[in-house]
Structures are given as structure tokens and as C-alpha cells.
Amino acid sequence: MDEFRPPRQPGVAILTALIVVCLGILTAAIWQMNESSAGGEQFVVALLLALAGLSPLPWLTYHLYALQRAVYLLDRDKLTLRWGLRLEQIPIAEVEWVRPVGAQEDAPRPPLHLPGLILGRRRHAAWGEVEFLASSVPNLLFVGSARRVYAISPAETRDFLATFRRVLESGSLTAAPAQSVYPSFVLTQAWNSPWARFCWTAAFSINLGLLLWAGRLISSLPRVSLGFLPNLQPAEPVPGEYLLLLPMVSLLFFFAGWVAGLFLYRHTEQRPLAHVLWLGNLVGSLFFLFALYFTVS
């Protein structure tokens, strides 16, 4: 089996820079919340800024992981495209043609994208729907199959074309099954599990309640003691806004555990581990709720 990877350096650099920017915004917003008065206008602005820095992090982190693991696999029986949770397995008998972008004057334009990350779909007048799983426009290859056209970008374009010609000349040994897996399909499969659905909704509800409760408490608690010293005495009081650290850290753990569970859930033999991880998410959220309760009681 021959393995080809898309150019990764530009996309990894851009995604890493955006993650650092979001973390910087989040850190600056938390610092601003500590400096502003509880319940004041500056505090509300800082809270919104913190949410703005936190919200893109799961999307950016997933696409950074997906780009680093992206690969195109080619053998005598099938062409496999892997991009994060996206998997497309095309029987070699269903691949009708492969054309470089330079050979097509009317090639479909890539969708709006970040540099080094070309994902999405575009409609072409002659080819129909074209799905992009690529990272570099100069390296684009269009793969026509019986069901759809795919745009990929192996770093070694000429080697990929030469290997494809050799595979066609050799002929297929067995009829490989077609397979198409989307991230939303994994999400839907997991949602259909009553246990996963219970853990998700319960943990999310606890985290939402934790965030709302902490937001209400800081207006009535100008200073609060978080934790204990080695001699078991309460630590020095800090501004009440520090209470927001509890729901924020809890949310970070919740999203990290949720995404990690989805990766495990892709494989049938690892689904019990995903269920255990989501249960741990729920228990961890409860611990943060208890921590807030005992902090203010």
C-alpha cells in the first residue's frame, strides 16, 4: 500500500498561530475580569471576550489534528482518503479518472478556506458536486468516481499519478467495499446510544448551571477563598471573579473528554472506553459543582 500525505506545514503554522491567539485572548480576558469590578460593564465585556476566545478552540484543535493525520492510501483494490474523522474508501474499479488542476481550464474553484486547509464542497457544471480534502491549490488532483469527484493534494503529485497508473495496469485483486464516514455520522451514532446521550446532556447541563451560578455569585461575593493552605487553613481571599475559573476549567475538560470519546467511538471495540470517558466527564463536572458549593458555603 502506497501512502501519500498533503503538504502540512502552512496549515499547521496557521492553525497553531490561531490557537495561540485564542489562548492569548482567553488569558487576557480572565486577567481583565480579575481587574474589573464584579458585575460591571468591563467585567461583562471581558466575559464575552473569554467566550469568544474559547469558542473556536475545539474547531481549530480538531482541524490541526485532522491535518497532521491526513493521508491518501492507494493500493490495487482501493483508494482511501482519511482526513480526521472523515473517511472515504473508493474501490479502484470505481475510480474513473485522475486529473491535475493544471490540466483543467474549467476546474472548480476551492471554497473559502484558511491557507493550508481546503475543505468543503463546490458545485461544478459538468462534474456535479466536488468535495475538497486538500491543503494546497498547486498540488490539487481531481479524482472522478462513480459517485462523486474528490479534490486531493498529495505533496508528491507526480508520484501519486505514476502509482495510480501502475495500479490500473496491475488490476484489482479483490472487490473492496465502498465506505463513506463523516464526522456527523459518528456524532449521530453516538447520540443514538442512550448512555452517551444521558452523559452528554447531564454533563452539559451541569456545566451550564455551574457557569450561571458562578456568574450570579460574583455580584454578591467581592472576595472569596479558594482552597486551603498546607496547614489546612483557608487560603487568602481573592476577588470573587475567580469563581469563574471553576466553570471555565470544567468546560475545557468537558469538551476535551467529549471529543476524545468521539475518536474512540469510531471503532466498535473501543466504544466501552468512550462510554467510560463520558461517564468520567459527568463525574468530573459534578466534582466542580461540589467544589463551587463548598467554596461559597
N, C-alpha and C positions, 0 to 999 in steps of 0.2 A: 504494500500500500504506500503510495507516494503522498507526502504531506507538504502543503503549501500554506504559508501564512501571509496575511496582508501587512503592508507597512504599518508599523505601530508607533514609531517614535513621535510624529507630530501630534497624533491624537492623545497619546499618553501624556505628553507635555501640556497640552491644552486642558485636559480633564484634571490633571494634578494641580495645575495653577488655579483652576476654578474651585476645586475643593479647598485649597489653601485660602483663597479669597473668602469663601463661605465660612470657614472656620474663623478667619480673622474678623468677619462681620459679627459672628456669634460671640466671640470673645469680647469685642468692643461693646456690643450691646449689653452683655452681662455686667461689664465694668461700669457702663453708663447707668444701669439700673441700681447698682450699688451706690453711685454718687448722687442720684436724683432722689427727691423726696417721695415717700410712699404715696401712691395714688395720684401723683402729679402728672402734668402733661408730658414732661420729659420721660417719666417712667413708662407711660403708655407707648410713646414713640419708640423707646428702647426695647420694649417687649415685642412690638410689631417688627422691629428690625431683627431681633433674635429669631423670631419665627421665619422671617424672610431668609436668614442665613441658614436655618436648619432645614427648611423645606426641600431645597434642591439636593441636599447631600445624599439621600438614598438613590436618586436618579443618577447623579454623577458617579457615585461609587459603583453602582451596578454596571454602567457603561464602561467604566475603567476596567473592571473585572472582565466584562464581555470582550473588550478589545484585546486584552492581554491573552485571553484564551481562544480567540477566534482562529479557526483553521479550516482549510478546504482539503478534504481527503479524496483521493482518486485511485480506484483500482479497476480491475477488469469487469467487476459486476456493478459498481455503483459510484456515484459522485455524492459525497456527503459535505454539507455546508453546516458548520457549527458557529454560532455567534451568541454567546451567553446561554440563556435558556432556549434560544431559537435553534431548532434542528430541522434540516431538510435533507432527506435521503432520496436521491433520484436514481432509479435503475438506469444503467448505462444504455440500455436499449431505448429508453425514453428521451435521451439527450439527442436532439435533432441537429443542433449546430452550436458552435462557439465562435464568437467574433470579437476582435479587439475594438475598442472605442474609435480608433483612428480609421477603421475600415467602414464606418457607418456615418454618412453625412447627416442623416436624419436621426441620429442616436438620441434617445430620450435624455433630457437634462436631469441631473440629480436633484432631489428635493432640497429644500432649505436645510442646511446642516452646519454643524461645527467643523472647523478644519480638522481633518484626520478622522472624521466619523460620519460616514454617509449611510444613513439608514432611512427606510421609508419606502413608499410606493409612488409610482407615477404612471399615468395612462399614456400609452403610445398608440397612434392611429393604426399602425399595421400589426404590432405585436400584442396589443391588449395591455394588461397590467404587468408592470415591471417592478420587481422587488429588489431593492438595493441592500446588499450586505457587504459593504466595502468601506475603504478608508482613504483611497487615493484616486482622483479622477484620471490622471495619466495612465494608471495601471488597470483601468476598467476593462473587464471582459464581460460580454453578454452571453449567457448560456440559455439557449432556447430548448424548452422541454415540451412534452405533450400537454402539460397543464399550465405552465407559466414561464415567463422569462425572468432570469435572475441576473443581477449585476454584481460581480465579484471583483476583487482587486488583489490577486496574488502578487507578491513582491517580485517574483521571478516569472514574468508573464510569458516569455518565450519558452521557458522550461515547462510551464503548465501546458501550453499549446502543443509542444512536442510530445509530452507524456500523453496528452489526450489522443493525439493521432496514433500513437503506438498502442494505446488501449483499444481503439476502434479496430485497428488492424489485427490485434490478437483475438478479439471476440470475447464474448461473455461466457463464463463457465457455468454459472447458475443464475436463475432469475431472482434477483434481490427484490424484496418488497419495498414499495414506496412508503415513505414515512414523513410526516409533517407535524412538528411540535412547536407550538407558540408559547411564550410566557403566560399569556392569558389562559391557555389550556391547562397549564399546571395549576394556576390560581383557581380555575373553575373546578378542577378535580379535587383539590384540597378543600375548597369550600363545600363540596358535596359530602365531605366527611363530617358527621355530627360532632365528633370530638374536636376536630380542628376548628369548626365553626364556633363551638362553645368557648374554646380557649381564646380565639381571636376577639370575639365580641366582648367577653368578660374582661380580658386584659386591656382592651382599648377603652372600655367604659370606665375602668378603674383609673387609667391614666388621665382620661378627660376629667373625671371627677377630682382627681388629685390636683390637676392644673387649676381648675376653677376654685377649689377650696383654698389652695395656696394664694391665689390672686385676691380672694376676699380677706384672708387673714392678715396680709401685709399692711392693709389700711388701719388695722387696729393694734398691730404689734410693731411699734417703731424699732425695737431691738429684741433679739431672741438668741438664746444659747443653743448652739448646735453641737451635740456630742459632749464627751466628758474627757477630763484630763487623766493622766495615769493614776492619780490619787483618788479617782472616782468622783471628783468634784466637777460641777458643771463648767464647761469651757466659757471663756469670756464672751459676753453677748456681742452679737454682730447686727448690722442693720437687718430689719425684717425682710427686705427684698431677697436676702439669701435663701429664704424658704423656696423661692422659685427654682433653685438648683435641684431640689428633690424631683419635681415633675419633669424637668428637662433631662436629667440623667436617666430617669425611669423611661422616658420616651425614647431616648437613644438606645437603651438596652432592648426595649420592646421592638423597635424597627430592625435592629441588628439580628435579634433572635428570630423575628418573623421571616426576614429574607433568607437567613441561613436554613431555616426549616423548609422553605420552598425549594432550595437547592437539593436538600436531602430527599424531599418528597418526589423528585423526578424519578427516582429508582425505587421499584417496588420493595426490594429487600431493605431499604433504608427508611421506609416510611414510619416504622415504630420509633426510630430515633428522632424523626421530625416531630412526632406526637409528644415525645418526652421533652423535646426542646421547647415546644409551645406551652406545655404544662409548666416548665421552668419559667417561661415568660410570665405566665399568670401568677405563679407563686412569688416571683421577684417583684411584680407590680404591687402585690399585697404587702410585701415587706416595706416597700417605700410608703405605702399608705399608713401602715402601722408606725413607721418612723416619724411621719408628719404628725400623727395623732399624739404620740408620746413626747414629741418636741414641744407642742403647744399646750399640752395638758398639765 
